């Protein structure tokens, strides 16, 4: 039984030797170049993946919400400025009436 295994192993080695003898040197060289290119690209990929881990999370949604709030505040400011302007007009009107009243009814000491 052991001699049969040894014979099979010897035949297997012989077949591998014959197959490897028939390899085209140009193809072997090309395969080695491709393997080295694959290793180089894998290294670059690892570097890029590490850089991607350091990128801060996307804040686009938060920026959209903040911009909406800012726009709403601008509208509120404009409304309040108009209200203040209307109150200033009303104040000047009341001051004028008060001035007329003081002229009509002066204070006596």
OpenMM code with the backbone's topology and positions (N, CA, C; nanometers):
from openmm import Vec3, app, unit

residues = "UNK UNK UNK UNK UNK UNK UNK UNK UNK UNK UNK UNK UNK UNK UNK UNK UNK UNK UNK UNK UNK UNK UNK UNK UNK UNK UNK UNK UNK UNK UNK UNK UNK UNK UNK UNK UNK UNK UNK UNK UNK UNK UNK UNK UNK UNK UNK UNK UNK UNK UNK UNK UNK UNK UNK UNK UNK UNK UNK UNK UNK UNK UNK UNK UNK UNK UNK UNK UNK UNK UNK UNK UNK UNK UNK UNK UNK UNK UNK UNK UNK UNK UNK UNK UNK UNK UNK UNK UNK UNK UNK UNK UNK UNK UNK UNK UNK UNK UNK UNK UNK UNK UNK UNK UNK UNK UNK UNK UNK".split()
positions = [
    Vec3(0.0822, -0.1177, 0.0000),
    Vec3(0.0000, 0.0000, 0.0000),
    Vec3(0.0871, 0.1247, 0.0000),
    Vec3(0.1897, 0.1259, 0.0808),
    Vec3(0.2789, 0.2412, 0.0849),
    Vec3(0.3518, 0.2585, -0.0483),
    Vec3(0.3973, 0.1522, -0.1147),
    Vec3(0.4612, 0.1716, -0.2432),
    Vec3(0.3658, 0.2328, -0.3448),
    Vec3(0.2380, 0.1980, -0.3409),
    Vec3(0.1436, 0.2575, -0.4349),
    Vec3(0.1316, 0.4071, -0.4106),
    Vec3(0.1266, 0.4495, -0.2834),
    Vec3(0.1191, 0.5921, -0.2514),
    Vec3(0.2459, 0.6640, -0.2960),
    Vec3(0.3570, 0.5995, -0.2773),
    Vec3(0.4835, 0.6597, -0.3194),
    Vec3(0.4866, 0.6732, -0.4706),
    Vec3(0.4388, 0.5718, -0.5389),
    Vec3(0.4335, 0.5794, -0.6860),
    Vec3(0.3403, 0.6915, -0.7321),
    Vec3(0.2252, 0.6998, -0.6675),
    Vec3(0.1314, 0.8068, -0.7043),
    Vec3(0.1924, 0.9443, -0.6771),
    Vec3(0.2604, 0.9586, -0.5667),
    Vec3(0.3240, 1.0864, -0.5341),
    Vec3(0.4328, 1.1185, -0.6352),
    Vec3(0.5086, 1.0190, -0.6741),
    Vec3(0.6146, 1.0401, -0.7719),
    Vec3(0.5551, 1.0792, -0.9060),
    Vec3(0.4483, 1.0140, -0.9442),
    Vec3(0.3823, 1.0470, -1.0713),
    Vec3(0.3273, 1.1895, -1.0659),
    Vec3(0.2694, 1.2262, -0.9507),
    Vec3(0.2152, 1.3621, -0.9347),
    Vec3(0.3245, 1.4661, -0.9474),
    Vec3(0.4381, 1.4402, -0.8846),
    Vec3(0.5505, 1.5347, -0.8927),
    Vec3(0.6019, 1.5443, -1.0352),
    Vec3(0.6085, 1.4311, -1.1007),
    Vec3(0.6547, 1.4293, -1.2394),
    Vec3(0.5607, 1.5093, -1.3288),
    Vec3(0.4311, 1.4940, -1.3086),
    Vec3(0.3336, 1.5698, -1.3880),
    Vec3(0.3465, 1.7195, -1.3612),
    Vec3(0.3632, 1.7558, -1.2345),
    Vec3(0.3796, 1.8981, -1.2021),
    Vec3(0.5066, 1.9549, -1.2651),
    Vec3(0.6120, 1.8761, -1.2657),
    Vec3(0.7370, 1.9205, -1.3250),
    Vec3(0.7198, 1.9398, -1.4746),
    Vec3(0.6539, 1.8445, -1.5391),
    Vec3(0.6320, 1.8557, -1.6831),
    Vec3(0.5443, 1.9759, -1.7159),
    Vec3(0.4404, 1.9981, -1.6334),
    Vec3(0.3510, 2.1118, -1.6587),
    Vec3(0.4255, 2.2429, -1.6392),
    Vec3(0.5076, 2.2498, -1.5347),
    Vec3(0.5773, 2.3750, -1.5075),
    Vec3(0.6877, 2.4000, -1.6098),
    Vec3(0.7391, 2.2950, -1.6703),
    Vec3(0.8426, 2.3132, -1.7724),
    Vec3(0.7848, 2.3769, -1.8973),
    Vec3(0.6568, 2.3556, -1.9199),
    Vec3(0.5969, 2.4075, -2.0407),
    Vec3(0.5435, 2.5503, -2.0245),
    Vec3(0.5597, 2.6120, -1.9060),
    Vec3(0.5114, 2.7476, -1.8863),
    Vec3(0.5925, 2.8448, -1.9696),
    Vec3(0.5236, 2.9356, -2.0300),
    Vec3(0.5849, 3.0376, -2.1131),
    Vec3(0.6504, 3.1421, -2.0215),
    Vec3(0.7803, 3.1697, -2.0394),
    Vec3(0.8480, 3.2670, -1.9524),
    Vec3(0.7833, 3.4055, -1.9590),
    Vec3(0.7301, 3.4422, -2.0738),
    Vec3(0.6655, 3.5731, -2.0873),
    Vec3(0.5392, 3.5794, -2.0010),
    Vec3(0.4634, 3.4676, -2.0022),
    Vec3(0.3417, 3.4630, -1.9210),
    Vec3(0.3745, 3.4606, -1.7718),
    Vec3(0.4814, 3.3919, -1.7361),
    Vec3(0.5243, 3.3880, -1.5960),
    Vec3(0.5614, 3.5290, -1.5504),
    Vec3(0.6346, 3.6004, -1.6325),
    Vec3(0.6753, 3.7373, -1.6009),
    Vec3(0.5517, 3.8274, -1.5876),
    Vec3(0.4568, 3.8106, -1.6783),
    Vec3(0.3353, 3.8911, -1.6760),
    Vec3(0.2547, 3.8625, -1.5491),
    Vec3(0.2472, 3.7328, -1.5105),
    Vec3(0.1747, 3.6952, -1.3889),
    Vec3(0.2395, 3.7579, -1.2665),
    Vec3(0.3731, 3.7570, -1.2618),
    Vec3(0.4438, 3.8164, -1.1483),
    Vec3(0.4202, 3.9672, -1.1424),
    Vec3(0.4185, 4.0314, -1.2577),
    Vec3(0.3898, 4.1751, -1.2618),
    Vec3(0.2483, 4.2033, -1.2123),
    Vec3(0.1540, 4.1184, -1.2549),
    Vec3(0.0156, 4.1370, -1.2129),
    Vec3(0.0008, 4.1160, -1.0619),
    Vec3(0.0723, 4.0183, -1.0084),
    Vec3(0.0665, 3.9932, -0.8648),
    Vec3(0.1243, 4.1114, -0.7864),
    Vec3(0.2342, 4.1670, -0.8347),
    Vec3(0.2927, 4.2816, -0.7651),
    Vec3(0.2008, 4.4040, -0.7764),
    Vec3(0.1341, 4.4200, -0.8915),
    Vec3(0.0379, 4.5307, -0.9098),
    Vec3(-0.0808, 4.5135, -0.8157),
    Vec3(-0.1263, 4.3890, -0.7998),
    Vec3(-0.2375, 4.3605, -0.7082),
    Vec3(-0.1982, 4.3970, -0.5657),
    Vec3(-0.0780, 4.3612, -0.5246),
    Vec3(-0.0317, 4.3939, -0.3892),
    Vec3(-0.0221, 4.5443, -0.3698),
    Vec3(0.0277, 4.6151, -0.4724),
    Vec3(0.0400, 4.7608, -0.4633),
    Vec3(-0.0985, 4.8246, -0.4494),
    Vec3(-0.1928, 4.7784, -0.5310),
    Vec3(-0.3274, 4.8328, -0.5268),
    Vec3(-0.3977, 4.8007, -0.3950),
    Vec3(-0.3713, 4.6825, -0.3396),
    Vec3(-0.4294, 4.6475, -0.2097),
    Vec3(-0.3755, 4.7412, -0.1012),
    Vec3(-0.2477, 4.7745, -0.1090),
    Vec3(-0.1896, 4.8686, -0.0133),
    Vec3(-0.2530, 5.0065, -0.0265),
    Vec3(-0.2706, 5.0523, -0.1491),
    Vec3(-0.3354, 5.1818, -0.1713),
    Vec3(-0.4793, 5.1796, -0.1195),
    Vec3(-0.5484, 5.0693, -0.1410),
    Vec3(-0.6852, 5.0555, -0.0937),
    Vec3(-0.6927, 5.0657, 0.0585),
    Vec3(-0.5986, 5.0023, 0.1261),
    Vec3(-0.5959, 5.0091, 0.2720),
    Vec3(-0.5726, 5.1523, 0.3195),
    Vec3(-0.4841, 5.2250, 0.2519),
    Vec3(-0.4581, 5.3645, 0.2886),
    Vec3(-0.5849, 5.4477, 0.2698),
    Vec3(-0.6528, 5.4275, 0.1587),
    Vec3(-0.7756, 5.5032, 0.1307),
    Vec3(-0.8841, 5.4689, 0.2330),
    Vec3(-0.8955, 5.3422, 0.2687),
    Vec3(-0.9958, 5.3020, 0.3675),
    Vec3(-0.9669, 5.3662, 0.5032),
    Vec3(-0.8408, 5.3777, 0.5398),
    Vec3(-0.8051, 5.4448, 0.6650),
    Vec3(-0.8415, 5.5923, 0.6589),
    Vec3(-0.8176, 5.6557, 0.5445),
    Vec3(-0.8529, 5.7971, 0.5290),
    Vec3(-1.0035, 5.8161, 0.5369),
    Vec3(-1.0790, 5.7224, 0.4820),
    Vec3(-1.2247, 5.7326, 0.4851),
    Vec3(-1.2790, 5.7251, 0.6275),
    Vec3(-1.2098, 5.6533, 0.7142),
    Vec3(-1.2523, 5.6441, 0.8536),
    Vec3(-1.2400, 5.7796, 0.9234),
    Vec3(-1.1459, 5.8638, 0.8782),
    Vec3(-1.1211, 5.9924, 0.9418),
    Vec3(-1.2122, 6.1039, 0.8912),
    Vec3(-1.2905, 6.0783, 0.7871),
    Vec3(-1.3789, 6.1808, 0.7322),
    Vec3(-1.4932, 6.2049, 0.8305),
    Vec3(-1.5222, 6.3324, 0.8611),
    Vec3(-1.6331, 6.3596, 0.9534),
    Vec3(-1.7668, 6.3196, 0.8913),
    Vec3(-1.8650, 6.2938, 0.9755),
    Vec3(-1.9957, 6.2525, 0.9223),
    Vec3(-2.0614, 6.3649, 0.8424),
    Vec3(-2.1525, 6.3271, 0.7568),
    Vec3(-2.2221, 6.4228, 0.6697),
    Vec3(-2.3184, 6.5082, 0.7530),
    Vec3(-2.3049, 6.6397, 0.7416),
    Vec3(-2.3881, 6.7332, 0.8184),
    Vec3(-2.4879, 6.8058, 0.7284),
    Vec3(-2.5146, 6.7535, 0.6101),
    Vec3(-2.6009, 6.8206, 0.5134),
    Vec3(-2.7404, 6.8434, 0.5707),
    Vec3(-2.8006, 6.7424, 0.6316),
    Vec3(-2.9359, 6.7556, 0.6856),
    Vec3(-2.9406, 6.8610, 0.7955),
    Vec3(-2.8404, 6.8611, 0.8815),
    Vec3(-2.8363, 6.9604, 0.9887),
    Vec3(-2.8207, 7.1008, 0.9315),
    Vec3(-2.7420, 7.1150, 0.8263),
    Vec3(-2.7254, 7.2460, 0.7631),
    Vec3(-2.8558, 7.2938, 0.7004),
    Vec3(-2.9309, 7.2037, 0.6394),
    Vec3(-3.0590, 7.2395, 0.5796),
    Vec3(-3.1555, 7.2874, 0.6874),
    Vec3(-3.1599, 7.2161, 0.8000),
    Vec3(-3.2473, 7.2557, 0.9102),
    Vec3(-3.2048, 7.3925, 0.9644),
    Vec3(-3.0745, 7.4129, 0.9830),
    Vec3(-3.0243, 7.5402, 1.0349),
    Vec3(-3.0553, 7.6545, 0.9384),
    Vec3(-3.0424, 7.6291, 0.8088),
    Vec3(-3.0735, 7.7331, 0.7101),
    Vec3(-3.2208, 7.7680, 0.7142),
    Vec3(-3.3071, 7.6682, 0.7292),
    Vec3(-3.4510, 7.6928, 0.7407),
    Vec3(-3.4824, 7.7770, 0.8629),
    Vec3(-3.4172, 7.7462, 0.9753),
    Vec3(-3.4379, 7.8250, 1.0974),
    Vec3(-3.3881, 7.9676, 1.0782),
    Vec3(-3.2734, 7.9832, 1.0129),
    Vec3(-3.2194, 8.1170, 0.9879),
    Vec3(-3.3130, 8.1974, 0.8988),
    Vec3(-3.3676, 8.1345, 0.7957),
    Vec3(-3.4623, 8.2028, 0.7078),
    Vec3(-3.5873, 8.2448, 0.7846),
    Vec3(-3.6373, 8.1591, 0.8730),
    Vec3(-3.7550, 8.1915, 0.9541),
    Vec3(-3.7248, 8.3089, 1.0462),
    Vec3(-3.6032, 8.3126, 1.1009),
    Vec3(-3.5653, 8.4225, 1.1887),
    Vec3(-3.5531, 8.5535, 1.1112),
    Vec3(-3.5056, 8.5474, 0.9878),
    Vec3(-3.4973, 8.6675, 0.9044),
    Vec3(-3.6374, 8.7231, 0.8794),
    Vec3(-3.7312, 8.6351, 0.8511),
    Vec3(-3.8702, 8.6776, 0.8290),
    Vec3(-3.9259, 8.7407, 0.9567),
    Vec3(-3.8988, 8.6805, 1.0707),
    Vec3(-3.9457, 8.7338, 1.1996),
    Vec3(-3.8832, 8.8700, 1.2278),
    Vec3(-3.7561, 8.8863, 1.1974),
    Vec3(-3.6879, 9.0152, 1.2170),
    Vec3(-3.7524, 9.1218, 1.1297),
    Vec3(-3.7803, 9.0900, 1.0052),
    Vec3(-3.8443, 9.1866, 0.9155),
    Vec3(-3.9823, 9.2260, 0.9681),
    Vec3(-4.0574, 9.1284, 1.0181),
    Vec3(-4.1895, 9.1574, 1.0736),
    Vec3(-4.1782, 9.2493, 1.1950),
    Vec3(-4.0826, 9.2203, 1.2819),
    Vec3(-4.0645, 9.3018, 1.4024),
    Vec3(-4.0154, 9.4421, 1.3674),
    Vec3(-3.9300, 9.4553, 1.2656),
    Vec3(-3.8837, 9.5875, 1.2249),
    Vec3(-3.9998, 9.6716, 1.1720),
    Vec3(-4.0901, 9.6094, 1.0973),
    Vec3(-4.2091, 9.6805, 1.0481),
    Vec3(-4.2976, 9.7227, 1.1657),
    Vec3(-4.3107, 9.6343, 1.2633),
    Vec3(-4.3920, 9.6654, 1.3811),
    Vec3(-4.3311, 9.7812, 1.4588),
    Vec3(-4.1984, 9.7818, 1.4749),
    Vec3(-4.1299, 9.8912, 1.5444),
    Vec3(-4.1490, 10.0223, 1.4682),
    Vec3(-4.1384, 10.0176, 1.3361),
    Vec3(-4.1578, 10.1388, 1.2559),
    Vec3(-4.3006, 10.1915, 1.2739),
    Vec3(-4.3994, 10.1034, 1.2752),
    Vec3(-4.5386, 10.1452, 1.2949),
    Vec3(-4.5572, 10.2044, 1.4336),
    Vec3(-4.4934, 10.1453, 1.5339),
    Vec3(-4.5030, 10.1980, 1.6702),
    Vec3(-4.4341, 10.3343, 1.6822),
    Vec3(-4.3239, 10.3541, 1.6105),
    Vec3(-4.2569, 10.4848, 1.6111),
    Vec3(-4.3483, 10.5924, 1.5536),
    Vec3(-4.4174, 10.5592, 1.4454),
    Vec3(-4.5118, 10.6543, 1.3846),
    Vec3(-4.6221, 10.6869, 1.4838),
    Vec3(-4.6748, 10.5829, 1.5492),
    Vec3(-4.7820, 10.6027, 1.6472),
    Vec3(-4.7320, 10.6863, 1.7648),
    Vec3(-4.6067, 10.6613, 1.8077),
    Vec3(-4.5484, 10.7372, 1.9189),
    Vec3(-4.5380, 10.8849, 1.8829),
    Vec3(-4.4901, 10.9169, 1.7627),
    Vec3(-4.4770, 11.0563, 1.7188),
    Vec3(-4.6141, 11.1229, 1.7116),
    Vec3(-4.7129, 11.0486, 1.6681),
    Vec3(-4.8486, 11.1009, 1.6608),
    Vec3(-4.8999, 11.1350, 1.8007),
    Vec3(-4.8792, 11.0427, 1.8962),
    Vec3(-4.9244, 11.0648, 2.0340),
    Vec3(-4.8460, 11.1796, 2.0976),
    Vec3(-4.7158, 11.1886, 2.0721),
    Vec3(-4.6353, 11.2992, 2.1253),
    Vec3(-4.6847, 11.4331, 2.0707),
    Vec3(-4.7214, 11.4345, 1.9434),
    Vec3(-4.7759, 11.5574, 1.8837),
    Vec3(-4.9067, 11.5973, 1.9502),
    Vec3(-4.9949, 11.5000, 1.9734),
    Vec3(-5.1214, 11.5274, 2.0409),
    Vec3(-5.0970, 11.5775, 2.1827),
    Vec3(-4.9987, 11.5166, 2.2508),
    Vec3(-4.9667, 11.5578, 2.3873),
    Vec3(-4.9112, 11.6998, 2.3879),
    Vec3(-4.8286, 11.7323, 2.2897),
    Vec3(-4.7734, 11.8674, 2.2789),
    Vec3(-4.8859, 11.9678, 2.2554),
    Vec3(-4.9799, 11.9337, 2.1703),
    Vec3(-5.0948, 12.0213, 2.1465),
    Vec3(-5.1775, 12.0374, 2.2739),
    Vec3(-5.1944, 11.9311, 2.3481),
    Vec3(-5.2696, 11.9338, 2.4723),
    Vec3(-5.2021, 12.0250, 2.5736),
    Vec3(-5.0660, 12.0154, 2.5832),
    Vec3(-4.9922, 12.0994, 2.6777),
    Vec3(-5.0042, 12.2469, 2.6401),
    Vec3(-5.0079, 12.2774, 2.5108),
    Vec3(-5.0219, 12.4173, 2.4668),
    Vec3(-5.1642, 12.4681, 2.5005),
    Vec3(-5.2600, 12.3810, 2.4870),
    Vec3(-5.3976, 12.4192, 2.5095),
    Vec3(-5.4268, 12.4343, 2.6587),
    Vec3(-5.3662, 12.3484, 2.7381),
    Vec3(-5.3879, 12.3497, 2.8831),
    Vec3(-5.2530, 12.3603, 2.9528),
    Vec3(-5.1949, 12.4830, 2.9620),
    Vec3(-5.0655, 12.4985, 3.0279),
    Vec3(-5.0763, 12.4716, 3.1776),
    Vec3(-4.9650, 12.4315, 3.2385),
    Vec3(-4.9593, 12.4040, 3.3814),
    Vec3(-4.9520, 12.5356, 3.4581),
    Vec3(-5.0235, 12.5431, 3.5680),
    Vec3(-5.0198, 12.6613, 3.6524),
    Vec3(-4.9428, 12.6279, 3.7773),
    Vec3(-4.8539, 12.7191, 3.8156),
    Vec3(-4.7761, 12.6983, 3.9373),
    Vec3(-4.8397, 12.7602, 4.0550),
] * unit.nanometer
topology = app.Topology()
chain = topology.addChain("A")
for resn in residues:
    res = topology.addResidue(resn, chain)
    for name in ("N", "CA", "C"):
        topology.addAtom(name, app.Element.getBySymbol(name[0]), res)
